[in-house]
Amino acid sequence: MGHPFELSKDIELPASPEQVWAAIATGPGIDSWFMGRSEVEPVEGGRTRFAMAGHVEESTVTAWEPGKRFAYRSEPGPDGTFMAIEYLIEGRDRGATVLRLVQSGVLGDNWETEYEAMRSGWDMYLGTLAAYLAHFAGRTSTPVTAFRPGAGDPDQVWAAVAGAFGLTGPVAEGARARLELPGSPPIDGVVDLAGLPTYFGVRTPDALYRFLHSGADRGNVLVLGHHIFGADPDPARTERAWQDWLTRLPIG
């Protein structure tokens, strides 16, 4: 039996309504802060397409009011489950914008676990959206994704990830971080998201590096969802390098 749900989040963003719209309602904009790759047909009744790791999900645009409201909804599955997303944009003084996200629909039997994963996941992605608009607005990124199933205990996972960035002890926003990725220049940045034990992020002058860990009830998967804003002549090679790094990480 399906379980109806609704989840809402509000965030104040350091950008104009036009900049926020470009980030949440265009394919290149979404790719610069969210997972996978997205395409948006810019009209009510148009289609959206989300692709990641061989999985493709299409939805129908149910609201298209540029600078104000964008919404889309997937088709119901055989069991009646579906997902709907609505973004509401409100301009504020001093060039700021408040964005409200409303996600609703019907979840399956494992609905409590799915709901919690969405709730914490949106904290990371909306935090990434804020970082994108504050530091990279108007630019588009090359998304990089990698997965490590069976990653194991969260404490072990985050100790390994933090250690790879030269961090010891409690991880705090603002800490300097440095990672050596074989075949690439050193990554020097600052911790800008520290939502442990669920997510962790590092910002550099040309990238947002994001790490998300699911619990045992969702397979103990460690997901990398990076956004590279500098020129990358070989995105496939970069993704392979991160997948190799993740595979070698001493966890699981």
N, C-alpha and C positions, 0 to 999 in steps of 0.2 A: 504494500500500500504506500502511495506517495505521501510526502510530507511537505505541505506548503511552507514557505519561509520568506522572510524579508530582512535584509541587512542594509543599514544605511551608515554612511560615514561623511563627515564634513571636514574640509581642510581649507585654510586660507593660504593662497598661493601668491608669490611675489611676481605677478605678471598681470597684464591686461586681459580682459575677457577675450579679445581677439587671439592673443597668444595661447591662452588656455584652450580655446576652441581648436586651434591648429594642432595642439598636442593631443587632444582626446578624440578628435573626429576626423583625422586623416591617417592614412596608412603609415607614411613616414614619421608623423608625429607620435603615433602609438608605439611604433618600433623603437622610439628613442627613450622609452621608460618602462614599457611592459614586456612581458615574455613573448617569445616567438616572433612571427611576422603577421602583419594584419593588412587587409585591404578594405576600403570603404567606398561604396558607391554613393555619392553625395546627393541623395534625394530620398524623401519619404517613400517607402516601398522598395528602395534599392536593397542591395545585398551587402553584407559584410562577410569577410572570410578571414579566419584565424588558422594559422598552420604552425605546428611545432612537433618535431620528432616523428614526422610521418603521419601525424593526426591532423585532420582538417575538419573544422567546424564552421558551418555557414549559418547566418541569421538574417532576419529581415529588419530593415530600418523602420521603426515605428514612429519616430519623431525626428524632424530635421528643422531646427530653428537656429540658424547660425548665430553664434555668440550667446545663445540662451539655453537651448535644450537639445540633447542628442540621446536617442534611445534605440535599442534593438532587442530582438527576441528570437530565440532559436525555435525550431519546430519541435513539437512534443515527440518523445520517443515512444516505442511500443508500450512502455510501462507508464506513460503519462508524464514522465519527467521532462522539464524544460528549464531554460535559464533566460532571464531578462535583465538588461542593464539600462539604467537611466542616469544621465549626467545633467545636473542643473547648475547653471552658471550665473553668478550675481556679482557685478562690479562693485568695488568699494573705493573709498577715498585713497589717495596717494598711490594709485596704480596697482592696488591689490585686487584680488578676486577670490570670492568664496565659491568653492566647488562642492556640490553635494552629489555623492554617489549613492544610488539605490539599486541593490541587486535583489532580485526576487525570483520566484518560480516554484518548482516542485522537485524535491530531492528524493532519492531512493531509500532503501532500508538502512543504509549506513549514514543517514542524514546528519546525525550529531557530529560525527567526525568530519564530514564534508563541510558543515557549517563552520566549525572551529577553524578548519584549514583556510577557508575563504576569509574569515574575520581577521586572522593574523596575517595572511598573505596580503590582504589589501593594505594593512599598515605599512608593509615594506614597499609595495608598489606605489602607493600615494606619497610615501616619503621620497621615493625615487623620482616621481613626477615633480615634486617640489624642488629637488636638487637639479633636475633637468632644466626647469624654468628659471631657476636662480643663476645657473652657471653656463648653460648651453642653449638657451632659448634661440630659436631660429635656425639651429643646426640640426642635422639628422645623423643618426648613428648607424653603425653596422652592429646588429645584435649577434651575440655569441652565446650559444647554449650548450651545456654538457650535463650529463647525469651520472650519478654513482648510486645504484640500488644497493640495498643492504649495507648502508653506511655505518650502522651501529649506534651505540650510545651517544646521545647529544653532547655530553661532557667531553667524550673522546673526540668527537667530530670537531667541536669548536676549538679544543686545545690544539688539534692538528692544523686547522685553518689559520687560527691566530698565530700559532708558532711559525707557519710558513711566511707570515707577514712580519715576523720579528717581534710579535707582541707576547708578553707574559703577564700573568695575573689577570684581574678583571679587565675586560675590554670596555673602553670608554670612548665616546665620541670626542673627536679632537686629537686623539693619539696619532702620532706619526706611524706610517706603515710602509714597509718595503718588501717586495717579493721578487725573486729571481725566476723568470719563466724561461726555460731553455730555448735558445734560438731567437730570443727577443730582448730588447733593452730592459733594464731593471724597471720595475713599477714602483714609483715613489708617490705616496699620497697621504691622505688623512682619513681616519675612520669617520664616516658621516652617518652611519646607521649602526646601532648596537642593540638590536632587539633580540638578544639571546634569551632563551635557547632556540629561537625560531629562525632569525635572520641576522645578517651581518653585511655591511657594505663599506667600500673604500672608494673615495673620489680622488682622481688625479686631474691634472690640467686638461687631459684629453679623453677621459673615460670615467664611467661609473661601473664599478665591479660589485656584483651582487651574488650572495650565497644564501640559499633557502633550504632548511632541513625539515622534512616531515617526520612525524613520530612513528613508533612501531606499528600503530594501527593503519598507517598509510605506506608501509614498506620501508621505512627508514631510508628514504632517498635524499641525497644531497644534490641540489640543483644549482648550477651556475647560470646566471642570466645577466651577462655583461652587455654594456653599451659603449662601443668604441667610436669616438667622435673624430679622432685623427684619421688621416688618410691611411687606408689599409689595402695594399696592392693585392693581397691574397687572403680574403676572409676565410676561405676553407682551410688554409694552413693554420690560421690563428685558432680556429675552432678545434682542429685536430690537436694543436699544442695544448690547449686547455683540457681537452678530454684526456690526453696522455697524463697531464699533471694530476688531474682528478683521480685517474686510475691508480697512479703511483702513491697517492696520499695514504699515509699509514693509518687507516681506519678500517672498521669492519672485521 
